[in-house]
């Protein structure tokens, strides 16, 4: 009896999840326009961005559980710092460089991205709702969605440099990565730059996020070298037991979900 109830509850939850995931797509296919489309698109950016941001917990658990116990707290601080730095850098420089007035290579070299003039006027009480709705989504919801991908790129590098780099040097590199390197690569593709003009397509950040993060991680690992104490004087590998295999496992499941 209990198994039947549990199966019924799981089936209901699965059905609700399918409806929740397909709702925006179905609404778009049905030709939803105006305020409804604006709300659904903005909501989608915020919800999917929240799921991507949830991956930060997975990265933190994966890295903290993989390193030695004495370094686990440092990993936690690094992953908190990633979002702080990525958010500020992408707001100040990165988004404009990636999406605003993009040429073949880069976008606008201007400071600070913010709501559109029509959105600001609407907040001030002016009747610009039709102009805002015509953009199809809130400009800052798109910024949030793009920002979490920037931070995810830096999280990939964090795992490769765990126990290898000092915190201040990693944060300095994160600033450069999220303010310049990632936005430039993104401008070539998602921003409409030269790769996009050649017909290049990126699916879900497979190149922009994972490629850029992987290349940066490889460069950092080559430059910094192996972890301290990893190898003995004779070149043999010393065992470095992880702090918690349980936390690593939970982190992997969170990353799968995100």
ZAFI-94476 format. One record per residue: residue in three letters; x negated, y negated, z negated of N, C-alpha, C, O in turn. Coordinates in steps of 0.05 Angstrom, whole numbers, plus 32768, in hexadecimal, padded with zeros to 4 digits. Atoms other than C-alpha are relative to their C-alpha. Layout:
<papas>
ALAXYZXYZXYZXYZ...
</papas>
This chain:
<papas>
UNK7FEF801880008000800080007FEF7FE780007FF37FD4800FUNK8012801780027FC97FD07FED7FF07FFD801A7FEB7FE68023UNK800F80027FE77FA37FE1802D80117FF4801580087FE48026UNK7FEE800B7FEC7FE07FD1805780037FE27FFC80037FD2800FUNK7FFE801D80057FE87F8E80347FE77FF180087FE87FDC8014UNK8019800C7FF87F9F7F7F803D7FFD7FFE801E7FF47FE98028UNK800180017FE37FA37F91808680127FEB800C800C7FDE801FUNK7FEE80147FF77FDF7F65808E7FF67FE47FFC7FF97FD2800EUNK800B801A80067FBD7F2A806D7FE97FF980147FE87FE3801EUNK801780047FEE7F7E7F338098800A7FFB801C7FFF7FEA802BUNK7FF580057FE67FA87F3780D7800C7FE4800380097FD78017UNK7FF5801B7FFF7FCD7EF780C57FEB7FEB80017FED7FD88010UNK8016801380007F8C7ED380B77FF28000801B7FEB7FEB8025UNK800D7FFE7FE57F6E7EEC80F980127FF1801480077FE38025UNK7FEE800D7FED7FAC7ED4811E7FFF7FE27FFD7FFF7FD38011UNK8002801D80057FA97E9080FD7FE67FF4800A7FE67FDE8015UNK801A80097FF67F5F7E8A810E80007FFD801E7FF57FEA8029UNK7FFF80017FE37F6C7E9A815780107FE8800980087FD9801CUNK7FF080177FF97FA37E66815B7FF17FE67FFA7FF27FD3800AUNK800F801880087F777E3381377FEA7FFA80147FE57FE3801BUNK801680037FEE7F3D7E3F8167800A7FF9801C7FFD7FE9802AUNK7FF680047FE47F687E3F81A780127FE7800280187FDF8018UNK7FED801680007F957E0581937FF67FE8801180057FDF8023UNK800A80177FF07F697DCC81AF7FFE8007801E80057FF7802FUNK80037FF97FE47F5B7DF381EF801B8003800E801F7FFB8025UNK7FE57FFD7FF57FA47E0581F9800D7FE58005801B7FE08019UNK7FF5801B7FFD7FB87DBD81EE7FF47FF2801880027FE38026UNK800D800C7FE97F857DA68221800A800C801A800F7FFD802DUNK7FF77FF37FE87F9C7DD98253801D7FF7800780247FF7801EUNK7FE480087FFB7FE47DC2824A80027FE2800880187FD8800DUNK8000801B7FF77FD07D7C825E80077FEC7FEA80147FD77FF0UNK7FFB801380157FD37D5A821A7FF17FE680057FD97FE7800CUNK800C801A7FFB7FC57D10822080057FED7FE980137FF37FD6UNK7FFA801580137FC37CD181F87FF580057FE57FE080117FE1UNK80087FFF801C7FC07CCF81AD7FFB801D7FF77FE980237FE7UNK80037FE480087FC97D1B81A67FE5800B80087FD880187FF9UNK801B7FF77FF67F8C7D2A81D17FEA7FF37FF07FD680007FE9UNK8015800E800F7F647CF581AC7FFD800D7FE47FE680117FDBUNK80017FF4801B7F767D1481687FF4801C80017FE380227FF1UNK800A7FE57FFE7F687D5B817E7FE2800180077FD380117FFCUNK801D80017FF97F257D4A819E7FEF7FF77FE97FDA80027FE4UNK800F800A80177F0E7D2281627FFF80157FEA7FEA80197FDEUNK7FFF7FEB80147F257D5981337FEE801780077FE080227FF5UNK80127FEA7FF77F007D8D815C7FE37FF97FFB7FD4800A7FF1UNK801C800880067EBF7D6681587FF980027FE37FE4800C7FDCUNK80057FFF801D7EC57D60810D8000801C7FF57FEF80237FE5UNK7FFF7FE5800A7ED97DA881017FE8801180097FDB801E7FF9UNK80177FF07FF57EA57DC8812F7FE67FF57FF57FD380047FF1UNK8018800B800C7E717D9881157FFC80097FE37FE6800E7FDBUNK80017FF6801C7E827DAD80CE7FF6801D7FFF7FE780247FEDUNK80097FE47FFF7E777DF680E27FE2800180067FD480127FFAUNK801D80007FFA7E337DE681007FF17FF67FE87FDB80007FE2UNK800D800980187E217DBF80C27FFF80167FEA7FEC80177FDBUNK80007FEA80137E347DFC80997FE8801380047FDF80207FF2UNK80187FF07FFB7DF97E1F80BB7FE87FF77FF07FD680077FEBUNK8016800A80107DCB7DF380917FFE80117FE77FE780167FDEUNK80017FEE80177DDE7E1E80557FF4801B80077FE580267FF8UNK800C7FE77FF77DCC7E5C807D7FE27FFE80047FD3800F7FFCUNK801D80047FFD7D897E4080917FF27FFE7FE67FDC800A7FE2UNK800C8003801A7D7A7E2C804A7FFD801B7FF17FE880217FE6UNK80017FE6800D7D8C7E70802E7FEC8014800D7FDE80228000UNK80127FEF7FF17D667E9580657FE37FF97FFA7FD3800B7FF5UNK801B800880057D277E6C805A7FF880037FE37FE2800D7FDDUNK80077FFE801C7D2A7E68800E7FFD801D7FF77FED80237FE5UNK80027FE480087D357EB380087FE8800E800D7FDF80228003UNK80167FF47FF37CFC7EC280387FE57FF97FF57FD280087FF7UNK801A8009800A7CC57E9A80167FFC800B7FE4800E80167FD8UNK80057FF8801B7CA47EA87FD4800F7FEE7FEC80177FD87FF2UNK7FEF800D80147CCA7E947F957FF77FE47FFA80087FD27FF6UNK800A801A80087C9D7E597F8580067FEA801580057FD2800FUNK7FFC80147FEB7CAD7E387FC8801E7FFD800880257FEE8019UNK7FE480007FF97CF97E447FCA800C7FE47FFB801C7FDB800CUNK7FF5801A80057D0A7E017FAA7FF77FEB801480067FD9801BUNK800A80127FEC7CDE7DDD7FDC80108003801A80177FEF8028UNK7FF07FFB7FE87D057DFD8015801B7FF37FFE80257FE78011UNK7FE6800C80047D477DE57FF77FFE7FE18003800F7FD58010UNK8003801D7FFD7D2D7D9D7FF37FFB7FF9801D80057FE48026UNK800580067FE37D137DA0803B801A80008010801E7FEF8021UNK7FE77FFE7FF17D577DB5805580147FEA7FF980237FE1800AUNK7FF0801880077D7A7D7E802E7FF57FE7800E80047FD78018UNK800D80177FF37D487D4C804A80057FFF801E80067FEA802AUNK7FFB7FFF7FE37D547D64809180197FF1800880187FE1801BUNK7FE7800E7FF87D9C7D4C80937FFF7FE37FFA800A7FD38009UNK8002801D80067D8B7D0A80717FF07FF280167FF97FDD8020UNK8011800C7FEC7D547CFB80A3800C8001801B800D7FED802AUNK7FF37FFD7FE57D787D1680E080177FED8003801B7FE18019UNK7FE980127FFE7DB77CEF80D17FF87FE3800480037FD58015UNK8009801C7FFD7D927CAD80C87FF27FFB801B7FF77FE78028UNK801080047FE77D637CB78103801280018019800F7FF1802BUNK7FEE7FFD7FE97D9A7CCD813380137FE88001801B7FE08017UNK7FEF801880007DC67C93811D7FF17FE780097FFB7FD78018UNK801080187FFA7D8E7C6081237FF67FFF801D7FF67FEA8029UNK800E80007FE67D6D7C768164800A80168012801080128029UNK7FFD7FE97FF07D7D7CBC817C80188001801280158008802AUNK7FE87FFD7FF07DC57CB981947FFF7FED801880067FF5802FUNK800280127FEA7DBA7C7B81BE7FEC800980157FF08007802DUNK80157FF67FEE7D7B7C9A81DC800A801780108000801C8026UNK7FF67FE77FF37DA27CD981EE80187FFB8012801B80098026UNK7FE680017FF27DE57CC0820780077FE4800B80187FE3801DUNK7FF8801B7FF77DE87C7482127FEF7FF780177FD77FF58015UNK800E800B7FE97DD67C5A82577FE8801280087FD28007800CUNK80167FED7FFA7DAD7C9882687FF87FFE801E80097FFE8030UNK800B7FFE7FE57D807C9582A57FF7801C80068004802F7FFDUNK800A7FE57FFA7D577CCF82C07FF3800D7FE77FF480257FE4UNK80107FF580167D2D7CD68280800C7FFA7FE5800F800D7FD5UNK7FF78007801B7D497CB0824480187FED8002801E7FE28017UNK7FEA801380017D847C87822E7FF77FE57FF57FE07FDD7FF9UNK8005801B800A7D887C43820C7FEE80007FE87FF2800F7FD5UNK8012800380177D4F7C3081DE800A7FE87FEF7FFE7FD37FEEUNK7FF4801480127D7B7C0981AE8005800D7FE5800780257FE2UNK7FFC7FF6801B7D877C0F8164801D80027FF8802D7FF17FFFUNK7FE67FFC800E7DC47C2A813F801780048013801F7FF38024UNK7FE87FF97FF17DFF7C4D815E80187FFD7FED801680037FD5UNK7FE9800480117E447C3C8144801A8002800F801A80098027UNK7FE67FFF7FF27E8F7C3A815480007FED80177FF27FD98017UNK7FFD80127FE97EA37C1B8196800D7FE67FF880197FE47FE3UNK7FF5801B80057EB97BD3819A801F80027FFC802A7FF47FECUNK7FE37FFD80027F017BEA81A48008800D7FE5801C80067FD9UNK7FFA7FF3801A7EFE7C1781667FFD7FEC7FE9800D7FEB7FD6UNK8004801480147EE27BDE813C80187FEC800080217FE47FEBUNK7FE980137FFE7F197BAF81568019800C7FF580297FFE7FE8UNK7FE87FF2800B7F4E7BE381457FFF80007FE280147FFC7FD5UNK80028001801D7F347BE780FE80057FE47FF5800D7FE17FDEUNK7FFB801C80097F387B9B80FA801D7FF8800480247FE17FFEUNK7FE380077FFD7F827B9E810B80087FF7801C801F7FF08020UNK7FF980087FE47F7F7B8E8156800D8017800F8009802E8008UNK7FF17FEB7FF17FAA7BB481887FEE800B80167FF18003802EUNK80127FF37FEC7F747BDD81AB8003801E80007FF2802D8009UNK7FFC7FE380027F927C22819E7FFF800E801B7FF38023801DUNK7FFF7FF37FE67F9E7C3181E77FE38003800C7FDD80178018UNK801B7FFE7FF67F557C2281F87FF080157FF17FDF80237FFCUNK800D7FEB80117F3D7C4E81BE8009801C80097FF8802D800CUNK7FF57FE67FF87F6A7C8781D27FF68009801B7FF280218020UNK80097FFA7FE57F527C83821A7FE4800D80007FDD801A8014UNK801B7FF380027F0C7C9982038001801D7FFA7FED802B7FFDUNK7FFB7FE380047F2A7CDD81F17FF6800B7FE57FFF80207FDCUNK80097FF8801A7F057CE281AE7FF27FE97FF27FEA7FD67FFEUNK800D8014800F7EE87CB981767FE2800180057FD680178005UNK801D80017FFA7EA17CA381857FEF800B7FE97FDB80187FEEUNK80107FF780177E887CB1813F8003801E7FFA7FF2802B7FEFUNK7FFD7FE480037EA57CF7813F7FED800F80137FE28024800CUNK80147FF57FEE7E7A7D06817B7FE47FFD7FF57FD3800F7FF8UNK801A8004800D7E3E7CE881577FFB80157FEB7FE580217FE9UNK80037FEC80157E4A7D17811C7FFB801B800C7FE9802A8003UNK80037FE67FF37E517D53814A7FE48003800B7FD780198009UNK801B7FFF7FF57E107D43816D7FEA80007FEA7FD5800C7FEEUNK8013800280167DEC7D32812C7FFA801B7FF37FE380217FECUNK80057FE6800D7DF67D77810E7FEF801380117FE180248007UNK80117FF07FEF7DD67D96814B7FE37FF67FFE7FD080077FFFUNK801B800A80047D9A7D6881427FF4800C7FE67FDD80157FE7UNK800A7FF5801A7D937D7E80F97FFB801E80027FE880287FF6UNK80047FE37FFD7D9A7DC7810E7FE58005800E7FD780188008UNK80197FFE7FF27D5F7DBE813E7FE97FFE7FEC7FD5800D7FEDUNK8015800480147D347DA48104800080187FEC7FEA801F7FE2UNK7FFF7FE980127D4C7DDF80D87FF18018800C7FE580277FFDUNK800F7FEA7FF37D2E7E10810B7FE37FFC7FFB7FD480107FF5UNK801C800680057CEB7DEE81037FF980057FE37FE3800F7FDCUNK80047FFC801D7CF27DF080B77FF9801D7FF97FE780227FE9UNK80057FE480067CF47E3C80B77FE5800980097FD780187FFBUNK801A7FF97FF67CB67E4280E17FE97FF57FEF7FD480027FEDUNK8015800D80107C8E7E1380B5800380047FE27FF57FF77FD3UNK7FFD7FFA801D7CA67E2E80727FE6800A7FF47FD9801C7FFFUNK80197FFA800E7C6B7E3280427FE77FF980107FD180018008UNK801780077FF07C3E7E1580777FFA7FE27FFF7FE37FDA8000UNK8003801D7FFE7C497DC9807780097FF27FE7801B7FFC7FD9UNK7FF7801080167C4E7D958041801B7FF2800780227FEE801EUNK7FE5800A7FFC7C937D7780377FFF7FE5800F800F7FE18021UNK8000801B7FF37C807D2F804B7FF88002801D80037FF3802EUNK80077FFD7FE47C5F7D46808B8017800C8011801B80058028UNK7FE97FF47FF27C9B7D71809D80167FEB800480227FEA801AUNK7FEC80157FFD7CCA7D3680907FF87FEC801580097FE28024UNK800980137FEB7C9F7D0980BC8005800C801B800E7FFE802EUNK7FFB7FF37FE77CA37D3B80F4801E8002800680267FFE801DUNK7FE380007FFD7CEE7D4280E9800A7FE5800B801C7FE4801BUNK7FF8801B7FF77CF57CF780F37FFA7FFD801D800B7FF3802CUNK800880037FE47CD07CF98135801280138012801A800B8027UNK7FF17FEC7FF17CF67D38814C801D7FF6800480277FF8801BUNK7FE380077FFE7D3C7D1D813D80047FE4800C801A7FDE8016UNK7FFC801B7FF67D307CD581527FF77FFE801E80027FEE802DUNK800C80047FE57D087CE081938001801A8010800D801B8026UNK80047FE77FF07CF87D2881A9801A800C8009801F80108021UNK7FE67FF47FFA7D3D7D4781A580117FEE8011801C7FF88025UNK7FF080117FEF7D627D0B81C17FF77FFE801D80077FFC802FUNK800B80017FE57D347D0781FD800780198010801180178026UNK7FF97FE77FF37D3E7D50820D801E800180058027800A801AUNK7FE380017FFD7D897D47820280097FED8016801C7FF38024UNK7FF980137FEB7D8B7D0B82307FFB800C801C800A8006802FUNK80057FF37FE77D6E7D368268801780128009801C80168021UNK7FEB7FEC7FFA7DA97D668263801C7FF67FF9802A7FED800BUNK7FE5800980087DE77D54823B80047FE28005801B7FDA8009UNK7FFD801D7FFB7DD97D0A824580037FF9801D80087FE18023UNK7FFD80067FE37DDB7D1082917FE67FF9800E7FE67FEC8023UNK801A80067FF47D907D0A829F7FF8801180178009801D8025UNK800A7FF37FE87D647D2A82D38006801E8002800B80288017UNK7FF97FE47FFF7D707D7282BF801D80058006802480178015UNK7FE37FFE7FFA7DBB7D6882C080057FFB801E80168008802AUNK7FFC80067FE37DB67D4A83067FF7801780118000801A8028UNK80097FE87FF17D917D89831C801380177FFD800F802C800AUNK7FED7FEA80047DCC7DB383057FFB80117FE8800880267FE5UNK80067FF080187DAE7DCC82C480177FFF7FED80237FEA7FE8UNK7FEA7FFE80137DE27DE482927FF6800C7FE67FE880217FE7UNK80077FF6801A7DD87DEF8248801980097FF2802D7FFA7FF0UNK7FE87FF5800D7E097E1C82237FFB80007FE27FEA800E7FD7UNK80008000801E7E147E0B81D97FE57FFA7FF57FDF80037FDFUNK801A8007800B7DCF7DEE81D17FEA801580027FD680147FF3UNK80147FEA7FFD7DA97E2C81E87FE47FF680077FD080017FFEUNK801A800C7FFA7D727E0082047FFB7FE77FF07FE57FE47FE4UNK8004801A800E7D7C7DBB81E57FFB80057FE27FE97FF87FD7UNK80037FFC801C7D837DD5819E7FEC80167FFA7FD780117FEEUNK80117FE980077D637E1A819B7FE57FFF800F7FD180068004UNK801980037FF27D307E0D81D17FEE7FEB7FF57FD67FF07FF0UNK80108016800B7D197DCA81B67FF680087FE47FDF80037FDEUNK80097FF8801B7D187DE5816F7FEB801680007FD880157FF1UNK80137FEA7FFE7CF37E2481837FE57FF6800A7FD07FFF8000UNK801A800A7FF67CBE7DFE81AB7FF27FEF7FEB7FDA7FF17FE8UNK800B801080157CB47DCD81727FF580127FEA7FE0800C7FDFUNK800A7FED80157CAE7E0781407FE7800E80097FD580127FF9UNK80187FF37FF67C7B7E2A816C7FE87FEE80007FD37FF67FF7UNK8016801480017C517DEB81737FF77FFC7FE47FDF7FFB7FDEUNK80078004801C7C547DE081287FF180187FF47FDD80147FE6UNK800E7FE8800B7C407E2881187FE48002800B7FD2800B7FFCUNK801B7FFE7FF47C057E2581487FEE7FEB7FF37FD77FF17FEDUNK80118016800B7BEC7DE2812D7FFA80057FE27FE380027FDAUNK80037FFD801D7BF77DF180E37FF1801A7FF97FE1801A7FE6UNK800E7FE780057BE07E3980E5801080127FEC8026800B7FE4UNK7FF27FEE80117BF27E7380B780057FF57FE47FF87FE17FDCUNK7FFA8009801C7C0E7E6C80707FE780057FEF7FD880187FF4UNK80167FFD80137BDC7E6480388003801A7FF1801880217FE7UNK7FFF7FE7800E7BCA7EA7801A800C80178010800E802D8006UNK7FF57FEB7FEF7BE87ECE80547FEC801580077FF2802D8008UNK80157FEE7FF87BA67EED80677FE980007FEC7FE27FEB7FE1UNK80177FFE80127B6E7F07803C7FE67FF9800F7FE77FF48027UNK801980077FF47B247EF880497FF8801380177FEB800A802AUNK80077FED7FEC7B1D7F37807280148001801880118011802AUNK7FED80027FEB7B587F24809E801980117FFC802C8010800CUNK7FE97FF080057B897F55808080187FEF7FF680137FDA7FEAUNK7FE8800E80077BD17F3F8074800780057FE28009801D7FDAUNK7FF77FFD801B7BE57F32802C801E80007FFF802B7FF1800DUNK7FE3800080027C2C7F448019800B7FE77FF280007FDE7FDEUNK7FF38017800C7C587F08800B801E80067FFC802E8000800EUNK7FE47FF780047C997F237FED80137FE97FFF800D7FD47FF3UNK7FEC801680007CD77EF97FFA800D7FFC7FE5800D800F7FD4UNK7FF48006801A7CFA7ED87FC0801A800E7FFB802180167FE5UNK7FE67FF280037D3E7EF87FCE800A8009801B80117FF9802CUNK7FF57FF47FE87D547F278005801E7FFC800180297FF98017UNK7FE3800580017D9C7F1D7FEE80077FE5800C80197FE2801CUNK7FFB801B7FF67D997ED27FFC7FFA7FFF801E80097FF2802DUNK80067FFF7FE37D797EE080408018800C800F802080018024UNK7FEA7FF37FF37DB27F0F805280197FED800180267FEB8016UNK7FEA801380007DE77EDC803D7FFC7FE98014800E7FE18022UNK800780157FED7DC37EA7806580058008801D800E7FF8802DUNK7FFD7FF67FE47DC47ED280A4801E8001800780267FF9801DUNK7FE37FFF7FFB7E107EDD809D800B7FE48005801C7FE08016UNK7FF7801B7FFC7E1B7E9280967FF87FF5801C80087FE88029UNK800980087FE67DF27E8580D48010800D801780168000802BUNK7FEF7FF27FEC7E197EB980FB801B7FF2800280267FEE8018UNK7FE6800D80007E597E9780E67FFF7FE4800D80117FDC801CUNK8002801B7FF57E407E5180F87FFA8000801D7FF77FEB802A
</papas>
